Amino acid sequence: MGAYDSGIEALAAMARAALVREIDAEGVWAAEPVWREAFAQVPRHLFVPYYYVAGARGYERRWGESPDPAARERWVRGAYEDVPLATRLRDGELISSSSQPSLMARMLVALGASDGDRVLEIGAGTGYNAALLAHRLGDDDLVTTVDLEPEITESARRHLAAAGYRPAVVTGDGARGVPDRAPYDRIIATCALPNVPRAWVAQCTEGARILTPVATGLLALTVRGGGHAEGRFLPSPAFFVPLRGVTRAGVGDLGGVPSQALEDELFQFLVELTRGVLSPREAHEVWVREGRPGRERFGVSVEKDREWAWLDDREGPSVWPLPA
């Protein structure tokens, strides 16, 4: 990135402080205030030298090196809004983004990383999340981030270096983990998956925690060793770009499902979780019978030879296999 004038840097500092106050007011990191300092210090604008904002005429590109001072100001202010930022488009399709900062904060708190933990991040994105992890852990070598796209890992590496961080940035299939850097005490994914890759569990220490988006929720698993892991979903929703290279089964015929249910975000979660196993009509029957359950009632169990989602009880009547 080019040299910025002092006015832009001062504006970035003020906007960053305002973002921290906004997240602070939500009580997100009350349990782990160490993350507040990370968000206060890591400059998000260095990780989004440009991004796209949806408008009536398509996407508007905001650029930190625009010759127009007003445009540069819009860019830096937008970099610190508590919204996800589209950072890469291909044929009009979003392929990479910088997640909403308050959601990132919730995920990092839920990850529960401690001093000395080795952390693997699936989905390098802009590198901002890896920088927050490196700042928190205080040792760049403890953090590894992986992405399938060489152009994404290369730009993430540049952004991280510009901000003063040098975690390991690896180009590869995130579903396979990064065995050369294992074992890990924590794994965090910033892209949506239909299941939990067994490779992640195999590369974790016993007692490790895996936090990953599945369906439209955040699943927190504890690794028990021997290829076993289990945990429940957090209550809050989470919408992420799917992991590249992963295909999904279709939703199926929506006939027979009341329109009110189709618009209910919790029902949409159940449909996504049981995609390819239950039809939407069958999912609706479960949803009504069980009293419209929230995400926290659902969990996932992983064993060497199978993986399944469940409602309330891993061995109960409401269990569904997840794709291998």
Order of alpha helices (4+ residues) and beta strands (2+ residues): alpha-alpha-beta-beta-alpha-beta-beta-alpha-beta-alpha-beta-alpha-beta-beta-alpha-beta-beta-beta-alpha-alpha-alpha-beta-beta-beta
